[in-house]
């Protein structure tokens, strides 16, 4: 087993650790704010809530495991994966955190504020991921630029999905 250098760790994890830390702080902050200010709790039918949670859990598992299977950790930053969830989303791991896991937590804690934090998280992750995208553009050039045109950053590109359904 070899010791990873700082540049290898950066290539493998990119902005993930920082983004996760900021996300955890934001999740904690929304919980703390809800205790200070009385925000109304979600009042969702328990069956519907369970169905939504199941959908979000399946989505999170697909994005997390599909990402790792489509692009193994040792290949990150070396290979451009365009299969599995990467076929539709450039950053499926981050997408799982931003949308699926935040949605699950919001439903679990019946928190509207946590659900609305998705907007802030999307902006934060969009800012953080710019360095990663620039690295990929520098490494893969036109191939990555074409890939950007076909995929969404964290959500599937509607344009690309429409084109695919027409074929």
C-alpha positions in Angstrom: 0.0 0.0 0.0 1.5 3.3 -1.1 1.2 6.6 0.7 -0.9 9.1 -1.4 0.8 12.5 -2.1 -1.1 15.7 -1.7 -1.5 16.1 -5.5 -2.9 12.5 -5.8 -5.4 13.2 -3.0 -6.4 16.4 -4.7 -6.9 14.6 -8.1 -8.9 11.8 -6.5 -11.2 13.9 -4.2 -11.0 17.4 -5.8 -13.4 19.8 -4.0 -15.4 17.0 -2.4 -14.0 17.2 1.1 -14.4 21.0 1.3 -17.9 20.8 -0.2 -18.9 18.1 2.2 -17.6 20.1 5.2 -19.5 23.2 4.0 -22.6 21.1 3.4 -22.5 19.6 6.9 -22.1 23.1 8.4 -25.1 24.4 6.4 -27.2 21.4 7.4 -26.3 21.9 11.0 -26.9 25.6 10.7 -30.4 25.1 9.3 -31.2 22.8 12.2 -29.9 25.3 14.7 -31.8 28.2 13.0 -35.0 26.1 13.1 -34.6 25.7 16.9 -34.1 29.5 17.3 -36.9 30.7 14.9 -40.1 28.8 14.7 -40.4 27.6 11.2 -43.4 25.4 10.3 -42.7 21.7 10.0 -43.6 19.8 6.8 -47.1 18.4 7.0 -46.9 15.7 4.4 -49.0 12.5 4.3 -46.8 9.8 5.8 -47.3 7.4 2.9 -46.3 10.1 0.4 -43.4 11.1 2.6 -42.2 7.4 2.7 -42.5 7.2 -1.1 -40.5 10.4 -1.6 -37.9 9.1 0.8 -37.6 5.8 -1.1 -37.2 7.6 -4.4 -34.5 9.9 -3.0 -32.7 7.0 -1.4 -32.7 5.0 -4.6 -31.5 8.0 -6.5 -28.7 8.6 -3.9 -27.6 5.0 -4.1 -27.6 5.0 -7.9 -25.6 8.2 -8.1 -23.1 7.2 -5.4 -22.5 3.6 -6.4 -23.0 4.2 -10.1 -20.4 6.9 -10.0 -17.8 4.7 -8.2 -18.5 1.8 -10.5 -18.3 4.0 -13.7 -15.2 5.8 -12.5 -13.2 4.0 -10.0 -11.3 6.1 -7.4 -7.9 5.4 -8.9 -9.1 6.6 -12.3 -10.5 10.0 -11.1 -8.8 12.9 -12.8 -7.1 10.6 -15.3 -10.1 9.3 -17.3 -13.2 11.0 -18.6 -16.1 8.8 -17.8 -19.3 9.2 -19.8 -21.1 6.1 -18.7 -23.5 5.3 -15.9 -24.6 8.5 -14.1 -21.8 10.4 -15.9 -23.8 10.0 -19.1 -26.2 12.7 -17.9 -24.5 14.5 -15.0 -20.9 15.7 -14.8 -20.8 15.5 -11.0 -23.1 12.8 -9.8 -21.5 12.3 -6.4 -22.0 16.0 -5.6 -25.5 15.8 -7.0 -26.3 13.0 -4.6 -25.2 15.2 -1.7 -26.9 18.4 -2.8 -30.3 17.0 -3.8 -30.9 13.4 -2.8 -29.3 13.4 0.7 -30.5 16.9 1.5 -34.0 15.9 0.4 -33.9 12.8 2.5 -32.8 14.8 5.6 -35.4 17.4 4.9 -38.1 14.8 4.8 -36.7 12.9 7.8 -36.7 16.0 10.0 -39.8 17.5 8.3 -37.8 20.7 7.6 -38.8 23.2 5.0 -35.7 25.2 5.8 -33.4 22.3 5.1 -35.2 21.6 1.8 -34.7 25.3 0.8 -31.0 25.0 1.6 -30.7 23.1 -1.7 -30.6 26.5 -3.4 -27.6 27.7 -1.3 -25.9 24.3 -1.6 -26.2 24.4 -5.4 -24.6 27.9 -5.5 -21.8 26.9 -3.2 -21.0 23.6 -5.0 -21.3 25.4 -8.4 -18.6 27.8 -7.2 -16.4 25.1 -5.7 -16.6 22.8 -8.8 -15.2 25.5 -11.2 -11.6 24.5 -10.4 -12.4 20.9 -11.0 -14.1 21.7 -14.3 -11.1 23.9 -15.4 -8.8 21.0 -14.5 -10.8 18.7 -16.7 -10.9 21.2 -19.6 -7.1 21.6 -19.4 -6.6 17.8 -19.3 -9.2 16.7 -21.9 -9.7 19.9 -24.0 -12.4 19.7 -26.7 -13.6 16.3 -25.5 -14.5 17.7 -22.1 -16.0 20.9 -23.7 -18.3 18.7 -25.9 -19.1 16.6 -22.8 -20.2 19.9 -21.0 -22.6 20.6 -23.9 -24.3 17.2 -23.5 -24.5 17.0 -19.7 -25.7 19.1 -16.8 -23.4 20.0 -13.9 -25.6 18.5 -11.1 -28.8 17.7 -12.9 -29.4 16.2 -16.3 -29.4 18.6 -19.2 -32.9 19.0 -20.5 -31.6 19.7 -24.0 -29.6 16.5 -24.0 -32.5 14.4 -22.6 -34.8 15.8 -25.2 -32.4 15.0 -28.0 -31.9 11.4 -26.6 -35.6 10.8 -26.4 -36.0 12.0 -30.0 -33.5 9.4 -31.3 
